[in-house]
Amino acid sequence: MVCRVSTTLAPAPVPAPARTAPRRRTRVLALPEARWALASLLAFLSALSLDLGGAPAWAYGPLYAVAYAAGGWEPALEGLRALREKTLDVDLLMIVAALGAASIGQVLDGALLIVIFAASGALEALATARTADSVRGLLDLAPTTATRLTGDREETVPTAGLAVGDVLLVRPGERIGADGSVLDGAGEVDQATITGESLPVLKRPGDDVFAGTLNGTGALRVRVGRDPADSVIARIVTLVEEASRTKAPTQLFIEKIEQRYAVGMVAATLAVFGIPLAFGADLTDALPRAMTFMIVASPCAVVLATMPPLLSAIANAGRHGVLVKSAVAMERLGEIDTAALDKTGTLTEGTPEVTAVRPLPGSGLDENALLALAAAAEHPSEHPLARAIVAAARTRGLRVAPAEDFTATPGRGVTAVVDGHEVRVGRAETPEGADTTVQVSRDGTPVGTLALTDRLRVDAAPAAAALTALTGTAPALLTGDNAAAATRVATATGITDVRAELLPEGKVEAVRELERSGRRVLFVGDGVNDAPALAAAHAGVAMGRAGSDLALETADAVVVRDELAAVPAVVRLSRRARRLVLQNLVIAGVFITVLVLWDLIGHLPLPIGVAGHEGSTVLVGLNGLRLLRESAWRAE
């Protein structure tokens, strides 16, 4: 038996004009199911008023027929298709029950069954559409065309046809057609749909930009760096679509026993009909009782108990920048009882910053002069440490002098001539504590050192505390970095279980060790070296902005906005979804049990049986949709 339960969260993308605003919510009457249900209801109410008013049968009979046809043609067609595939569909059974009621003169009861059943289908369709709306609201879809520069010519081309290396012109107010980097120009780009940043970000030559983000001011020339099919926005859409097509273990278990239940239910219906007849019962009594039994015993509410909560949770998480790849993954996130976190790029931003400037006595330099000297020498370099030093000088408003005869030696540092002096900046032979230390020399004489530290995320400590509260155990820190750096981060975040200097296989072994002790581990990471641990853990979450492609592919969920606080939030949301699934199964079981016993022991009127069955189906569906609310994401 198959109830009408849609699990499609987002339809496959089709070419559409470029958008400048999120899609509107689906209107009720935009759904064909809702229009047919409304037509059936109006015909039924018209027929009922004439029937109760004493009008002749020829006046209200055709209206009842319209109610049957409008509300029943689609489920009847779906039921016949299912029957052709040798499966029992509750749609067909409902239509058979309605026609059976009409055949024994209970035309009104049969029409009421059709109307309520059609209304239930319309509500299910609306619930699915609203869930899809919530996911699509995460994104403004990327434009379908872009302006490509070929020599001195401009041409408008489909974004799907762009290739790596193409150069695009993005004018003010236009959406960027592909992931890439800025070649020329400057502009403030609104990239909230991808990164969640509330303010536009200034983009200069060398900065990365994302497809679908909006260029606010200034024209940009962008070199395409990634095939459009592999862009961040394309991966997001793909992840959402894949998630919508999966089924959770609870749902798979229900479907496994569903056909056996259906066969048993049909056999029981025949018994409820045949046994009383064999003992002399009237056909007009036995048939309505059997039809009522068939309706109330149908497992529609049970089938609908699982997917709406999980799909709603996926939609809500997606709205907040966490893409859960499947219903299976959403269910598994709620089962974890231990967290293990990577350090660089996860608890920290993976971006160094200058934390101390130390001129040597007798150098004749103060802190600002030393920092300005180092920044001048490092300015031409693209190394992350060089960028951090230059950024620190700019933050202090220091003048960065031009450098000449710049040379960079991998592993040793840079050398340049600044204001007539040869300046060398390189790693110090004796690092200070957990910091990275660089030494600045002028004309061969050391003049000072700079200490740089990987910056801790502002939400690292609160996220670690939230995970501790959720699981009852403080997270473990698994990192390939040195012990001193790991201890510094652990102390700042309240983590006591620190495992440093781990190779990728060491992280996997640490995860497996935790799981051998009976724990279900959530691993959070971002790099290629984290991918094996993400795969080995019970559930894996990847930090999306700087995460490697391998980590993003391996993880069960991706935090697009790089907000570490979203990790405990999605675990809470998953647990709420699991609780709602359990609630729905209890509600469905109670309704079926009470209505079946009422019909077998007493006399359950067909309209009440219909209302109870369809009402329980709608109730569990709406209960699951509670997770679409904003409050479902926030902490309890």
Disulfide bonds with the S-S distance in Angstrom:
none
